Amino acid sequence: MCLTSAFDKTASAGSSLSTTIEINGLTVSNSLSLTMASTVKGTTSMTPASVSPVLKTRVTVNLESDFPHTLTRADLSMNVSSTTNSTYIRYLNIISVDDSSKSFVAMFGGAYSG
């Protein structure tokens, strides 16, 4: 099993990055590299645009129609964080995926009021 940190390297589109593999504190020699896509695919819309912090609400995310990858529920995750406290993170459940329309629905769980 291999656990890694999140991929957060800043790179320009189309550039290549070399990789380092570390296992139990030892660096493994390798010749792997990653090439960043030349274009970025992103969300075209999300509805609703805002939700109540206490009500359960379905959030639909629509990707670009030419998104080149197959959407599967197991490959998706979604979370939200506070704009004032980035350590406060809420994970949303992906409840449905429609690969033909390149969209998915996540459930914002709401919270207890008061």
C-alpha positions as CSV (number, residue, x, y, z in Angstrom):
1,M,0.0,0.0,0.0
2,C,1.3,3.4,-0.9
3,L,0.1,6.6,0.8
4,T,1.1,9.9,-0.7
5,S,0.5,13.6,-0.1
6,A,-2.0,15.5,-2.3
7,F,-0.6,16.6,-5.7
8,D,0.0,20.3,-5.2
9,K,2.9,21.1,-7.5
10,T,2.4,24.3,-9.5
11,A,3.2,23.8,-13.1
12,S,2.4,25.3,-16.4
13,A,0.2,23.5,-18.9
14,G,2.1,21.2,-21.1
15,S,5.2,21.1,-18.9
16,S,6.8,17.9,-17.5
17,L,7.6,17.2,-13.9
18,S,10.0,14.5,-12.6
19,T,8.8,12.3,-9.8
20,T,10.4,11.0,-6.6
21,I,9.3,7.8,-5.0
22,E,10.0,7.4,-1.3
23,I,9.2,4.1,0.6
24,N,9.7,4.0,4.4
25,G,12.1,7.0,4.2
26,L,14.2,5.6,1.4
27,T,14.2,7.3,-2.0
28,V,13.8,4.8,-4.9
29,S,15.6,5.5,-8.2
30,N,13.1,5.9,-11.1
31,S,12.7,7.5,-14.5
32,L,9.1,8.5,-14.2
33,S,7.8,11.9,-15.2
34,L,4.4,13.5,-15.4
35,T,3.3,15.8,-18.3
36,M,0.6,18.3,-17.5
37,A,-2.3,18.6,-19.9
38,S,-2.1,21.5,-22.3
39,T,-5.7,22.5,-21.5
40,V,-7.6,22.5,-18.2
41,K,-11.0,20.9,-18.1
42,G,-13.2,22.4,-15.4
43,T,-16.7,22.8,-14.0
44,T,-19.0,24.8,-16.2
45,S,-21.8,25.1,-13.7
46,M,-22.9,24.1,-10.2
47,T,-26.5,24.3,-9.1
48,P,-27.7,25.7,-6.7
49,A,-25.0,28.4,-6.5
50,S,-25.4,28.4,-2.7
51,V,-27.0,26.3,0.0
52,S,-28.2,26.7,3.5
53,P,-25.7,25.5,6.1
54,V,-28.4,23.5,7.9
55,L,-30.5,21.9,5.1
56,K,-29.6,18.8,3.2
57,T,-29.3,19.9,-0.5
58,R,-28.5,18.1,-3.7
59,V,-25.7,19.9,-5.6
60,T,-25.4,19.2,-9.3
61,V,-22.0,19.7,-11.0
62,N,-21.8,20.0,-14.8
63,L,-18.5,19.5,-16.5
64,E,-17.5,20.6,-20.0
65,S,-19.3,18.5,-22.6
66,D,-16.0,17.4,-24.1
67,F,-14.5,16.2,-20.8
68,P,-12.3,13.4,-22.1
69,H,-12.6,10.9,-19.2
70,T,-15.4,8.5,-18.2
71,L,-17.1,9.7,-15.0
72,T,-17.5,7.0,-12.4
73,R,-18.8,7.4,-8.9
74,A,-15.8,5.6,-7.4
75,D,-13.4,8.1,-9.0
76,L,-15.1,11.3,-7.7
77,S,-15.0,13.1,-4.4
78,M,-16.2,16.5,-3.4
79,N,-15.6,18.7,-0.3
80,V,-16.4,22.2,0.9
81,S,-14.4,24.3,3.3
82,S,-15.0,27.5,5.3
83,T,-13.9,30.7,3.7
84,T,-12.8,31.9,7.2
85,N,-11.3,28.7,8.5
86,S,-9.7,26.4,5.8
87,T,-9.2,23.6,8.3
88,Y,-13.0,23.2,8.5
89,I,-13.8,20.7,5.7
90,R,-17.1,18.9,5.0
91,Y,-17.1,16.0,2.7
92,L,-20.1,15.5,0.4
93,N,-21.5,12.2,-0.7
94,I,-21.6,11.6,-4.5
95,I,-25.1,10.2,-5.0
96,S,-25.3,9.9,-8.8
97,V,-23.2,10.2,-11.9
98,D,-24.3,10.7,-15.5
99,D,-21.3,10.2,-17.8
100,S,-23.3,10.9,-21.0
101,S,-24.2,14.4,-19.8
102,K,-20.8,14.8,-17.9
103,S,-22.5,15.7,-14.6
104,F,-22.7,14.3,-11.1
105,V,-24.8,15.0,-8.0
106,A,-23.5,15.4,-4.5
107,M,-25.4,15.7,-1.3
108,F,-24.6,18.6,1.0
109,G,-25.3,17.0,4.4
110,G,-26.6,20.0,6.3
111,A,-25.9,20.5,10.1
112,Y,-27.8,20.8,13.3
113,S,-29.1,24.4,13.8
114,G,-28.6,26.3,17.0
